[in-house]
């Protein structure tokens, strides 16, 4: 089980130096990962930092933390540009990058900026972009001729530091099945849950088990696969924190991400980071 921090890049967090300081605090306090939102246009006007430049600063400020975006809406990016950015960041960090991808749901980043508004088309773009991205990561000559992207005999050097590739985690909202089928082809799933009442919520443990059971039916290879969940635990109450996470750990969770927003200011979030992650030994499987 690994524990990470999931941080926005807007408002008080729009300064990459602030994010680097938080990442240093996280590394010193025993966290395993530091992940940033990937946005270009928030829902309301706020200062906003570019996550890729911010992650470069985070990479130089730390030595051990895994880092990445959760998630990058790949259909609004050129895959060859993302290939260059990710390889550069993977090498800069010493092979610590994880790439989270998804369709993107914000009209501010698609409809309002002239990007593709149709979700089905974006789903096709995401699958094709991943094919192009991983093809360029091989550092071998690569060509592709698809409905959305075309590459002619490109050879991108150097390759990523990680082998066989930079891990790819796919975001998706249950009960929509397609993102979970997509995730099963890659290296991890970052699930969200849409309740009957609407809106997002922490996935109930029984639904979480259903998600993972479905993903397992879609997997055709016996390779490591990460299951990532975002939630909140009280840093001052280890027993309660363990009780929150234990049902998910028992079901197959590999990464718990502490979501650090919900109205808390910067100093409150820094304080939670400094409290450290829940004690691994205190999280016992549910029998």
SULUR-V452415 format. One record per residue. N is the residue number from 0. PHI is phi in radians with two decimals (999 if undefined). OMEGA is omega in whole degrees, 0 to 359 (* if undefined). Layout:
# SULUR-V452415
N/PHI/OMEGA  N/PHI/OMEGA
This chain:
# SULUR-V452415
0/999/178  1/-2.07/183  2/-2.22/181  3/-2.28/177  4/-1.93/180  5/-2.10/193  6/-2.19/173  7/-1.27/180  8/-2.11/182  9/-2.07/180  10/1.08/180  11/-1.14/183  12/-1.70/183  13/-1.41/178  14/-1.73/180  15/-0.99/178  16/-1.19/176  17/-1.13/180  18/-1.11/178  19/-1.12/178  20/-1.10/178  21/-1.11/179  22/-1.14/175  23/-1.05/178  24/-1.05/181  25/-1.12/180  26/-1.12/180  27/-1.17/184  28/-1.64/172  29/1.67/176  30/-1.27/184  31/-1.82/184  32/-2.58/181  33/-2.47/188  34/-2.17/183  35/-2.09/170  36/-1.14/174  37/-2.06/180  38/-2.24/169  39/-2.05/181  40/-2.56/178  41/-1.21/183  42/-1.10/176  43/-2.30/185  44/-1.04/178  45/-2.56/170  46/-1.02/184  47/-2.49/178  48/-1.74/172  49/-1.27/185  50/-1.18/184  51/-1.28/175  52/-1.16/179  53/-1.08/180  54/-1.18/175  55/-1.10/178  56/-1.15/178  57/-1.07/180  58/-1.06/181  59/-1.33/182  60/-1.57/184  61/-2.32/179  62/-2.25/188  63/-2.12/186  64/-1.03/164  65/-1.26/184  66/-2.52/179  67/2.97/179  68/-1.86/175  69/-2.44/353  70/-2.16/174  71/-1.55/175  72/-1.27/189  73/-1.06/179  74/-1.13/175  75/-1.74/179  76/-2.14/170  77/-1.44/186  78/-1.09/179  79/-1.25/176  80/-1.19/177  81/-1.12/178  82/-1.05/179  83/-1.15/182  84/-1.11/185  85/-1.21/178  86/-1.15/178  87/-1.04/181  88/-1.22/177  89/-1.09/180  90/-1.27/178  91/-1.05/183  92/-1.52/183  93/1.31/177  94/1.43/183  95/-1.97/186  96/-1.42/167  97/-2.18/181  98/-1.84/172  99/-1.65/182  100/-2.29/177  101/-2.94/181  102/-1.31/192  103/1.51/183  104/-2.19/188  105/-1.46/176  106/-1.09/178  107/-1.10/183  108/-1.74/181  109/-2.12/183  110/-0.99/187  111/-1.30/181  112/-1.94/176  113/1.36/176  114/-1.52/184  115/-1.08/183  116/-1.52/187  117/-1.43/184  118/-1.15/179  119/-1.14/177  120/-1.15/179  121/-1.09/178  122/-1.09/177  123/-1.11/179  124/-1.11/180  125/-1.09/181  126/-1.10/181  127/-1.22/179  128/-1.10/177  129/-1.13/176  130/-1.10/179  131/-1.17/182  132/-1.01/182  133/-1.22/174  134/-1.15/178  135/-1.23/178  136/-1.14/184  137/-1.19/184  138/1.17/173  139/-1.79/179  140/-1.09/188  141/-2.38/175  142/-2.29/180  143/-2.71/178  144/-2.36/183  145/-2.20/182  146/-1.18/184  147/-2.04/186  148/-2.40/178  149/-2.36/178  150/-2.32/181  151/-2.06/172  152/0.94/180  153/-1.47/175  154/-2.31/183  155/-1.68/178  156/-2.09/359  157/-1.48/173  158/-1.36/173  159/-1.05/176  160/-1.24/180  161/-1.32/180  162/-2.31/8  163/-1.35/177  164/-2.94/170  165/-1.13/179  166/-1.07/179  167/-2.06/174  168/-1.83/183  169/-1.92/176  170/-1.52/178  171/-2.86/181  172/-1.95/177  173/-1.32/20  174/-1.72/175  175/-1.13/188  176/-1.44/189  177/-0.99/179  178/-1.11/180  179/-1.34/172  180/-1.15/179  181/-1.11/181  182/-1.02/182  183/-1.07/179  184/-1.47/185  185/-2.08/193  186/-2.04/181  187/3.13/178  188/-2.20/176  189/-2.06/190  190/-1.50/168  191/-2.07/185  192/-2.30/176  193/-1.87/183  194/-1.35/178  195/-1.09/179  196/-1.35/181  197/1.62/179  198/1.39/180  199/-1.64/179  200/-2.75/174  201/-1.12/182  202/-1.09/174  203/-1.07/184  204/-0.97/181  205/-1.20/177  206/-1.23/177  207/-1.01/178  208/-1.11/178  209/-1.09/178  210/-0.98/185  211/-1.19/177  212/-1.08/179  213/-1.15/179  214/-1.03/181  215/-1.09/178  216/-1.19/182  217/-1.69/182  218/-1.49/179  219/-2.05/179  220/-2.53/182  221/-1.69/181  222/-2.23/177  223/-0.96/182  224/-2.49/182  225/-1.58/175  226/-2.11/193  227/-2.07/181  228/-2.32/180  229/-1.90/179  230/-2.78/181  231/-2.48/177  232/-2.25/178  233/-1.39/182  234/-1.15/183  235/-1.57/184  236/-2.32/184  237/-1.10/182  238/-1.16/178  239/-1.17/178  240/-1.05/179  241/-1.09/180  242/-1.14/178  243/-1.16/188  244/-1.50/189  245/-0.93/180  246/-1.08/180  247/-1.34/176  248/-1.06/179  249/-1.11/182  250/-1.40/179  251/2.23/177  252/-1.07/176  253/-1.96/179  254/-2.33/169  255/-1.83/179  256/-1.88/177  257/-1.43/179  258/-1.43/190  259/-1.93/172  260/-2.62/176  261/1.06/176  262/1.55/180  263/-1.39/179  264/-1.46/186  265/-1.02/183  266/-1.21/175  267/-1.15/179  268/-1.22/176  269/-1.05/179  270/-1.08/179  271/-1.15/178  272/-1.06/183  273/-1.18/176  274/-1.21/178  275/1.49/181  276/-1.33/173  277/-1.00/181  278/-1.13/182  279/-1.00/184  280/-1.20/181  281/-1.50/182  282/-1.67/183  283/-1.72/177  284/-1.01/176  285/-1.45/183  286/-1.71/*
